[in-house]
Amino acid sequence: MNSPQASWFPDPSHKPRAKDNLVITDFATMERGDAACLIIKSEPGMQPPVGARWLASALELTFQHPPARTMLFVAPKFRTKWVNSVVVALFDGPGDIKKGRITINDMVPVPISR
């Protein structure tokens, strides 16, 4: 008996394939008390990730625009800060990431699947 399964990806037609890997070389973390944010240097047209999951030694992010996946190696302490969701902000300014230019309005909670 076949039962319908819910797709974990918002739009299955845009679900990334195994070869759709996105290489993110510039990212940073920002912490204030118990809160933490992952800041990613964005490419033109990039939107925040739509899903995340913890792998053995990395955080995997899934993007719908562009349809891709990426793995980021962040400090293990973030496993306790990002349990149900990871807070992500995209930085699209010129040059290096400037944490002072990130505001609460730039931050998007991305659900973590198990």
N, C-alpha and C positions, 0 to 999 in steps of 0.2 A: 504494500500500500504506500503510495507516494503522498507525502504531506508537503504543503507549500512551506518554504523556508524564507524567513525575512532576510533581506540583504542587509548586511552591515554597512554597505556603501550607499550614500544618498541617491546617486543616479547610476544604476548598473551599466548604462550605455557608455558612461565616461570612466568606468572603473579601470584603474591602471593595470597594465599587463606586467608580467615579470620583468620585461625589458625596459619598462618606463620608469627608469630610476632618475631621480633628481639629485644632483650633487650640490649640496649647500656647503660652502667653504667658510662663510662668515656668519657666525651666530654668537650670541652672548646670553648670559643669565643675569637677572637682576633680582635681588632679594631685599625684602623689607619685612622684618619680623618673621612671622610664619609664612608670609606670602612670597611667591616666587614667579617670575615671568621669564619665558624664553623669547628672546628677540632674534629674529631672522632677517638678514639682509635680503630684501626681495628683488626679484627680477621684474621687468615690465609686464603687467598683466597678471601677476601672481596674486592669488587670493589666499587667505589663511587656510591652514589645513582643515579637513573635515573629520579626521579621525586620528587616533594615536593608540599605540600599544607598546608595552614594555617587552623588550627582548632580553636575552640573557645579560648582555652588556651594553645595550643601546636603547634609545627611544626611537621607534619607527613612526613617522608621520605620513599620512596619506592626504594628498591634495586632489581636488577636483579640477582646479584651474591653476596650472596645467595638470592634466591627469598623470600623476606620478607618485612615487613613494621615495622616501629618503630615510636614512638612519643617522641619528646624531648621537655621539658619544658624550653624554653629560655626566657630571659627578654623581656617584651613587646616592648621595644624600637627597637628591631630588625625587627618588622613589617614595620617600615619606611625605614630601610636599605635594607631589602630583599623584594622587591616588585615584580619584574619580575623573579628574580632568586636568589638562595641562593648559596653563594660560600662555597664549602666544600673541606676540605683537610683531608686525612686519615693519621693517625700517627701510624706507625707499629713498632716503636722502643721499646726497653725494658723499663719497669718502667713507670713513670708518663709522661704525655704529656709535651713536651718541645717546647714551642712556637717558640723559637729561631731556631729550626731545620726545621720549615716549610718555604718553599720558594714559590715564585710565580708559579713555575713549579708544585708544589704539589696541587695547587688550581684548582678546577673544578666548573664551573657555572652549577647549576642544576635548570632547569626551574620550576617555581611555577605555578601550574594549579589553576584555579579559581573554 
